[in-house]
Amino acid sequence: MRRTRLAGALTAVLALALGATGCGDGGGGGNGSGSGTAPARGAAAPADRVEPLAAAPASRLPVTVPSADGHPVTITSTERIVPLSGSLNEIVFTLGLGGKVVARDITATFEQAEKLPVVTRAHDVSAESVLSLRPTVVLAESTTGPAEAVAQIRDAGIPLVVVKPAKALGDVGARIDAVAAALGVPDSGTALGKRTQERIDAVRKGIPARGEKPRVAFLYVRGTAAVYLLGGAESGASSLLEAAGAVDAGKESGLTKDFTPLTSEALAKAAPDAILVMSKGLDSVGGIDGLVRIPGVAETPAGADRRVVTVDDGILLNYGPRTDQVLKSLVGQLYQEGR
């Protein structure tokens, strides 16, 4: 499969990492360790939950919607929904249709979905598992694969809608609208999009004014798989970092693709003031102590200062209804203690 984002291009790596560290991810709010200070051991982690709209919607069906892979799709029932990514699961639940979801992808780690059966092997869809649940509609992403599994589901006569993956804050509203339209609840999509944007805007208004923007490098690390990568312009993190008032150090250093192997030279050129890393990735290398032992990290301003920002794997790049929480976490960690 050819994929452009972390959830796709690094499918095998994510699978190995999740197998080594467990399938779940903690706290939905991005509880992190900015500036090298871990949360207090006795502190309660934020609940990893989504917040559905107050009014449960009633689907107006049938609807015919365009699928991102070029197929018009007609949906006549939303009684048994299967979203094939954690992000899509999150949107469906937040729209208020969680009671109709009958399965989840391995990356749907929030509390309301955790007891649902998993229909992915590693991060590849199991067509047999999906079909065994008798879905009335399946939601996929253009990065969902393998292609044979997607084709098998569609050939079985199941309405399957492909949604474009999100890469930036500007994609959030369109993504919510696409899911809401497919499920026959466009008004709920409009309401959720409005609420999400208002919350993102509120976080951005609270960003401290700074004369010089912090340079932040996004590292994808999985010590259990010996994978160490530096994010570039297409990693998915640039929009979040820029919205948080920071500079994506990898992108600014000239990395135009998603990820590049992490080297001392690449880090020296990026010269980050802080490092952004997923929580499971940080755990996999032995925390901040292990991270600064990766060649080149200790020689950066971020490594010398042990300035590390973490956000949970299951929410960082979702670009959905909880993106304001991700942004709030980034801002809080980057600017804590007036730094």
N, C-alpha and C positions, 0 to 999 in steps of 0.2 A: 504494500500500500504506500502511496505517496501522500504525505501529510505535511502541512505547513506549520502547525503549531505544536506546542509541547505535548499535548494530549495525543497527537498523532505521530509526529516525527520521532518521538521517544517512546513509542508504545511498548517495545520489549523491555526497555529500561524501567519504565514505570511498573510493569508487571513484576519484574524481578524484585524491585524495591518494595512493592506492596506485599509480596510474598514473604520477604524477609522481616518486615516491620509490622505486618498486620494490615488488614484492609481498611480499617477505620482511620479517620483523622480527627483530631481534637478540635475544640472550640471554634465556633463559627465566626467569632469576632476577630480572629487573627491575633490571639494572645502571643506576644513576641518578647524578644529579649534585646531590644534596642540598646545600644551603647554597652553591650556585654553584660547587662544586668538581668538575670533571670527572674521570673515572677516568684514571689514568696511561695515556699512549699505548701503552706497551709491555705493559700488563697484559693477560692473556688474559681474554676475556669468558667468563662462565659458559656452559656448553653448553646450547643450546636443545633440550633433550630431555625426554621424559616418562619416568617410571619405572614400567614395568609391574609388576604383582604377580608374585611369584616363581613361583607355580604357574600354568601356562597352563590356562585352564578348558576344559571340554568342554560345549558347549551341550546342554541337555536340551530337546528339541523334540518335537512342536510346542507352542507357547504362544499363548494369546490374551490380549492386553493392551489396556487402554483407551488410546486416542489422545486427546491434549488437545483435538482439534477435534471430539470426540464420536463418533468411529468406533471400534468394537471391531476390532482387527486380529489376524489369525492369522499367525504366522511359522512356517514349516516348514523353513527353511534359513538359515544365517548364513555360507554359503560366500563370498558376494560382498556385502559391506556398503558402503553409501554414506552417510556422515554429512554432512549439508548445513550444517554450521557448524564453525568451528575448535574450539569448545568441545566439541561432540559427538565430533568426531574424537579429541580429547584423552582423553575418557573411554573411548572404545572401545579405543584403544591401551593405556591404563593398565590396563584390565581384562585385558589380555593377548591381545586379539583383533586386534591390528594386522595380523597376517599375512593376515587375511581382508578387510581394507579395500581397495577397488579405486579410490577416488577421494577427493578432498578439496575443501573450500571454500577460497577464496582466503585466508581468515584462519587456516587450519591451517598455521602456519609452523614448527612444531617439526621437528627433524632427521629423525625416523623417517618423517614424512609427506611430506617435501619433494619426493620424486621421483614422487609419485602425480599422475595427471592432474587438472587443475582443471576442475570442472563448473559453475562460475559465470562469468557475464559481469558484470564489476563485482562487485556482490554479489547479483545476480539469478541464480536457478537456470536453467540450460539443460536443459530436459526432454530434448531430443534427445541431449545429451551423457550425461546420466544413463542413459537407456534403452539407448544404444549399448554400455554396459559390462555389460549383462545382470545387473543387481543382483538379489539374492534378498531383500534388505530395505533400505529407505531410512529413515534417521532424519532428521527435520526439526524445526524449532522453530516455534512459533506465529508468529514473525516472518519465517519463510522465505517468499519470494515470487519472482515474482508468483504470485498465486493460480491463474492459468491453468496455469502450469508444474506446480504441485503437483497440480492436478486431472488433468493429462495423465499424470503418472507413476502416479497411483492408478488412472486409467481403463485403463491398460495392464495392470492386474492385478498390479502390484508391491506387496507389503505395505509400507505407508508409515505410520510411527508418528511422531506429532507430540509433542514434549516441551515442557513449559512452560519459558520462559526463566527464568533465575535473576536475581534482583535484589539478593540479600543473602546473607550467610554462612549464614543458616538454611535456604537453599534447596539448599545443596550436597549434603547427604545424599540428599534426595528425588530430585534430578536424577540422581545416580549410580544410585540404585535403579531409577529408571524405565528407564534405558538397559540396565542389567543384566537387568531382567525381560524386556524386549523381545528380548534376545539369548539368553535361556535360561540365564543364568548368575547367578541371584539370590544365591547364596552368595558369589561373587566380588564382587558389588555390596556386600554386607554388609561383607566384609573391606576393600574399598577405602574405603568410607564411614568405617569405624572408623579406618583408618590416617590418612585425611585429617583427620578431626576431632581425633585425638590430636596431629597435627603443628600444626594451627591452635592448639589449646589450649596447646601448648608454647611457641609464639611469644608468645601473649598473656601467659603467666606471666612472660616476660622483659621486658615493657614497663616502663621506668623510672617510678617514682612521681613525679608532678609536682603542684605546688600549683595550677597553672593549665594547662589543656589548650591546645595550640597550635591556632589556627584555620587551616584549610587550605581553599583554594579549588581546585576541580577545573576546569581550563580545557580546552576542546576547541579546538585551534587547528590550522588548515591554511593556512599562509601562501601556498602555491601556489594555493589556491582562494579566498583572501581571506575565510576563515571563522574567526570568533573568537566563542566561546560560553562562557558561565559555567554550570557545572552546578548544578542544584538538587536537591530531595529525591528525584526520580525518575531521576537521572543514572546510577545504578548504583554510584556510588563511595561514597555515604554510609555504608553498612554497613562497608566496609573502613576508612574513616577513623575511624569511631567505635570499631571493634575495635582500631585502632592507638592508641587513647587520645587522639584528636584530635576537634575539632569541624568538621563540614562547614560552612564559612563561608557558602556559597551557600544551603544549606538553612536555616541559622540566621538568615540575613538575610531570610527570608520567601519564598524561591523554592520553590514547591510542585511545579512540573512538572520535566521533564527538563533542558532547557537554555533559556537566554535569551540574546539578543545581548549581547555583552560591551561595556559602556559604562563610562566613567569613574565615573558615578554609581553603577552597580551594584557596581563594585569598591570604591568608597569605603564603601558600606554594608556590604559583606561584610568589609572590613578584614582580609584574611588575613595571618597571620604567615608562611605558606608557601604555595607554589603547586604543585599536582600537575598534571602534564601528561604526555601520552604521549610516548615517545621520538621517534617519527616527527614528531609535531607540533612538538616543540621544534626538531628539525632543520629543519623546513620554514620556521621563522621566523628561522633564523640563530642558533640556540642561545640561551643566556641573554642575550647582548647584544641580540639581536633581540627577545626576549620583553619585556624591560624598555622597549623603544621603543614597544610597543603602548600607545596612549593609556590612561592611568589606572594602568598597572601599576607604574610607577616611584614613584607617589605612595602606594602601599600599603606597610605594614611589610615584606611579603614582597619587593616590588620594590626598596625602599630597601636591604634587606639581601641582595638577590640570592639569596634562599633558595628554591630550586626543587627539587622532588622529581620524579623521572621513573621510569616503569615502562613496559616494552615494550607496544606496542599489542596484540600477539597473545596477551597473558595477563592484562592488568589486570582486565578485567571478565568473565573466563570463569567464575568461581565454580565451579571444578572441582578436580581432584586436585592442582593446583599452586597453589592459593590460599594455602597456607601460605608459599610462596616470595614471593608478592606482598606478603603481610602482613609478612613478615620484612624485605623490602626497604623498605617504607614506614617501619617502626619504626626500622630502621637509619639511614635518611636523616633522619628527623625528629629523632632524638635523638642523632645523632653529635656528638662533641666536647662532650657534656654540655649541648647546647642544648635 
